Amino acid sequence: MGQIFDVTFKSLILESPDGVFAQVLFGGPAVLQNVEQPLVRNLRADLLAKCADGTFRQVELQIKNERGIGLRMLDYYVGFQRTLGEHVEQTVLYAGREPLRMEPEYRTPSTQHRFRIINLREMDGSALLASDHWADNEWALLTKTDPDQVIRVVIDKLRTLSGEEQAKAASTLVIIGGILGMEAELERRLKTEMIDLLENKVLGPAILKGLEQGRQEGRQEGRQEGRQESLQEVLRVMVERRFGVPPSWVSAQIAIASPEALNRWILALADGTTVEQVFGPPAR
């Protein structure tokens, strides 16, 4: 997930830890944990919370489909077992523009790991929109609720806020709009309905910066995803031509690798004589 969107989503949850959306994700108020897993890949979960009933829940935030999401969730789960020694209920929260294509499991002939996927784009946002908290209201923009209705409610709510909270709510709104490609419409609405907010010497620049961040991050996400998928396909073809059909552990690594790792493996194919020399030994 893009860093700006990642931080924005986390801030929305932190803003309303006992709100409607916290109930959806955690079953009620929860205490966010800071757990970095002791793995070679140094994975850090987006959100890990200890719920009121004592159970742990993890939430991963996605704005694009990821082929290797199942293996990544299994990696997290194993890491939590090592670190916490507790079962962790896992949820992937999807808010992308594209139709959801990820499956809520990782499966091999000997392993099956399941988790939950919440597709915000198919979620009824009426309860979020009816909430008294602006963070819940802004989550509704990512649901199937009429976006014009959501914008009206959020702008009305912005008028009741002041100072730093008003700036934070407005900036968050326009960054979320970047996920949906609505930056221009949000900017127009703010300029026509809350021109005093944009002209404020302190708040105006923060909101305009949020609009630009939304544009840039949306463009970057598209470029990154296209580059990654192209490199994955090139590497799959090269490995198959060199070694034949690759073992499942190699395919799994390719599916979750960064563009940088994919490039390293493509270069390593020039000298490697076995898949182990190129990709390293399989994890045990």
C-alpha positions, 0 to 999 in steps of 0.5 A, a space after each residue: 500500500 502506498 505510504 500516504 494512504 497507509 498512514 491515512 487509514 491508520 489515522 482514521 482508525 486511531 481517530 475513532 477507536 470506539 466508533 462504528 468502523 472499530 466495531 466492524 474491525 475489532 468488535 469494539 474498542 481495542 488497543 493497537 499493538 506495536 509488534 515487529 516480527 523477527 523474520 528475515 523479511 522484517 515484516 511489520 503488520 499494518 495494524 495489530 490490536 488487542 480486543 476487549 475480549 482479550 483476543 488479537 486481530 490483525 488488519 492489512 490495508 490494501 488498495 490493489 490486488 496482490 497475488 501473493 497476499 495469502 502467503 504474506 498473511 501466512 507469514 504474518 500468522 507464523 510470526 505472531 505465533 512466534 512472537 505472541 504465542 496467540 491465535 490472531 484473527 486476520 482481516 484484509 481490508 480492500 479499498 481499491 478501484 479495481 474489482 476484488 480478485 484476491 482469495 481469502 486463503 493460502 492453500 497448497 497440497 499440505 497447507 491451508 490458511 484462511 483469513 477474512 477479506 472485507 471489500 469496502 467497495 461492496 459494503 453498506 456505508 449507511 451506519 458509518 455515515 450516520 455516525 457522530 464521528 467524522 472519521 466514520 463518515 469519511 470511511 463511508 466514501 470508500 463504500 458503495 454509498 452514494 459519494 455525493 451524499 457522503 461528501 455532503 455529510 462530511 463537509 457539513 461535519 467539517 463546519 462543526 470542527 475547528 483548528 487542527 482537527 478540522 485541517 486533519 479531517 479535510 486533508 484526510 478526506 482529499 487523500 482518500 479521494 485520491 484512491 477513488 480518483 475524486 481529487 478534482 471533485 473534492 477540490 471543487 466542492 471545498 472551493 465552492 462550499 468551504 472557500 474560507 477553509 482553503 483561504 486560511 493561511 494555516 489550513 489551506 496549504 495543508 488541504 492543498 498538499 493533501 490533494 496533491 499527495 492524493 494525485 501523486 500517490 494514485 499515479 505512483 500506485 498505478 506505475 508500481 503495480 504495472 512494473 511489478 506485474 511485468 517483471 513477475 511475468 518476465 521472470 516466470 518465463 525466464 525461469 521456466 525456459 531455464 529450469 522447466 516448471 518452477 517448484 511452488 516455493 519459487 512461484 510463491 516468492 515471485 508472487 510477493 516479491 518487490 520490483 527490486 527483488 525481481 530485478 535481482 533474480 533476473 540478473 542472477 539467472 545469468 550465472 545461476 545453474 539451479 533455482 536454489 542458486 538464483 532464489 536461495 534455499 527454500 524456507 523450512 
